[in-house]
Amino acid sequence: MTLNINAVSKVFGGVVALSDVSFSVEPGAILGLIGPNGAGKTTLFNIVAGVFKPTAGSITMDGRHLENEPNYLRIDRSIARTFQNIRLFPNLTVLQNIVTGMHSKLRCAMIEAIFRTSRWRKEERDSRIRAMELLETFGLAGRKDDLARSLPYGEQRILEITRALVTDSNVLLLDEPAAGLNNVESARLVDFIRMIRDKMGRTVLLVEHDMNVIMKVCERLVVLDHGVKIAEGEPKDIQKNKQVIEAYLGRKFADEVGC
Amino acid sequence: MDGEVKRSVRFAVVSWPLFVAALVVAPVFISNDYMLHVLVLIGLYAILAESLNIVVGFTGQFSLGHAGFWAVGAYVSAILMIRLGLSFWTASVMSMLAGYFTGVLLGLPAMRLKGDYLCIVTLGFGEIVRIFATNLEVTRGPMGIPGIPTPQIGGFSFDSELSMYYLCWACAVVTMYIAARMRHSRFGRALMSVRDDELAAVSLGVNMTYYKVQAFGIGGMFAALAGSLYASWTTFISPDVFQFSDSANIFCMMILGGLGTIAGPVLGAFLLAGLPEVLRQFAEFRLIVLGLLMIILMIYRPGGILGSYDTAGSTRQVRRRKIAREV
């Protein structure tokens, strides 16, 4: 499942947020999208996630065009996401949050729940078992009956990622997953992201500010600045890239470093 | 099965039969028709508050026009029975369908709105229905429709307060039960996810538009059922029965009892439809007392009487668990 971003541009009124950005996310990759503030990372992320439609260009998944599809169909195209400012269902329990994540996979109509048909019982039981498996994996099983809003911040983050995973989407979009996490929590996050790829075989695209996390977990980086892709490559090459250093620290500094 | 479900199942196994048994036995102790009359009214309000709860409590869509659906149900049922001579049963099913489609129709423009704007649109809806009823010929305008037949089954006619008591409360219990089951279904979870976070719900594949519209439809459907029962119970309806104050009253019942809970709206119906009758000797002070009660409740229990149960319950659990860990 290759996700392609082809010559995507996005204009908000007179502001060009993205111009002509292209790259592809290969299956099994952990790709990081970085750039200084206002570079257009979040805009691009939202276009991939279906919140915005691109002004020009296209998003394709295995050749299928996604840019004009409604937002809620992204799950059916195997793309799941998390949010920068965690968006859980605060008044539902941890377990209910996960089971709600299975929305696109469950089939029973409401009428079956009213009459408690055997198909409904089986579906509920299976989804509960599946949810508990994932919660075990991520160390949240003991919290299953707590309301999502009562969890500490770090666990809310993990819960949100778990909820995206339970959709069984191949591509996982993580919007600043390390934002607001302390060092211990972000180290745990790095392990989880690796595990998601290595053990579960998912593809990960993440936007992130925390360079520690980026350098530890990403195998490939795409760098944006002022809506333009200025570099793409492995983290160690990106670290030495003159244009990237310029974008982050200014030309003077880039010259001093002597790239 | 996990703890939460076990606990709620255990609670349900005890509480439902108890509640139903109490309803069945109650008339044995209540012999006068006046008390039964009040109980029928409470039952109808219970259906209305419970159906509004599906829209507001489950889906988070504020609606101040619920009396509009009530009116639609009452008028459709009354007109079908009188003009076409349909039986109450057919007419009430048809009126539920009408309520559903009216709900969908209201849901379509309302789904793009939130908060105050949605309140105003739904408020307008309630008024529109009332004004239609006042001005249409088929509804006989302000004169209203008299002589609406009572429900009949075989040779039995539901013309006594006692029989209507059982019929209305049977419908109320069914409505409660459906609302309760809904929460354990894919459908109900989708509604609640839309309530809690629209963007997150959409990102998980929940078609928000569909669920918002459906919530209005289902809410309208059960409110129409209450309307249909009401029409046959009082045998007379007119536009001034379905005022904005009724919409507000139904809303208050739901908030007071506990938004998003199953028993809450019914408890609210008991309090807000029952208390005025109990306080009848203080007629002048009745509204002041009710208003004060509302204010005090909203300050100390903003989630409603039963509404805080969920949150309070779970924090209490957490606290208990913490204590257990420390010990």
Boltz contact constraints between the chains, C-beta under 6 A:
constraints:
  - contact:
      token1: [A, 71]
      token2: [B, 202]
      max_distance: 6.0
  - contact:
      token1: [A, 72]
      token2: [B, 202]
      max_distance: 6.0
  - contact:
      token1: [A, 72]
      token2: [B, 205]
      max_distance: 6.0
  - contact:
      token1: [A, 72]
      token2: [B, 207]
      max_distance: 6.0
  - contact:
      token1: [A, 75]
      token2: [B, 205]
      max_distance: 6.0
  - contact:
      token1: [A, 81]
      token2: [B, 203]
      max_distance: 6.0
  - contact:
      token1: [A, 87]
      token2: [B, 197]
      max_distance: 6.0
  - contact:
      token1: [A, 87]
      token2: [B, 199]
      max_distance: 6.0
  - contact:
      token1: [A, 87]
      token2: [B, 200]
      max_distance: 6.0
  - contact:
      token1: [A, 89]
      token2: [B, 193]
      max_distance: 6.0
  - contact:
      token1: [A, 89]
      token2: [B, 196]
      max_distance: 6.0
  - contact:
      token1: [A, 89]
      token2: [B, 197]
      max_distance: 6.0
  - contact:
      token1: [A, 90]
      token2: [B, 196]
      max_distance: 6.0
  - contact:
      token1: [A, 91]
      token2: [B, 196]
      max_distance: 6.0
  - contact:
      token1: [A, 100]
      token2: [B, 189]
      max_distance: 6.0
  - contact:
      token1: [A, 100]
      token2: [B, 193]
      max_distance: 6.0
  - contact:
      token1: [A, 101]
      token2: [B, 204]
      max_distance: 6.0
  - contact:
      token1: [A, 103]
      token2: [B, 190]
      max_distance: 6.0
  - contact:
      token1: [A, 103]
      token2: [B, 204]
      max_distance: 6.0
  - contact:
      token1: [A, 103]
      token2: [B, 205]
      max_distance: 6.0
  - contact:
      token1: [A, 103]
      token2: [B, 206]
      max_distance: 6.0
  - contact:
      token1: [A, 104]
      token2: [B, 205]
      max_distance: 6.0
  - contact:
      token1: [A, 106]
      token2: [B, 186]
      max_distance: 6.0
  - contact:
      token1: [A, 110]
      token2: [B, 185]
      max_distance: 6.0
  - contact:
      token1: [A, 110]
      token2: [B, 187]
      max_distance: 6.0
  - contact:
      token1: [A, 113]
      token2: [B, 181]
      max_distance: 6.0
  - contact:
      token1: [A, 113]
      token2: [B, 184]
      max_distance: 6.0
  - contact:
      token1: [A, 113]
      token2: [B, 185]
      max_distance: 6.0
  - contact:
      token1: [A, 114]
      token2: [B, 178]
      max_distance: 6.0
  - contact:
      token1: [A, 114]
      token2: [B, 181]
      max_distance: 6.0
  - contact:
      token1: [A, 145]
      token2: [B, 3]
      max_distance: 6.0
  - contact:
      token1: [A, 145]
      token2: [B, 4]
      max_distance: 6.0
  - contact:
      token1: [A, 147]
      token2: [B, 314]
      max_distance: 6.0
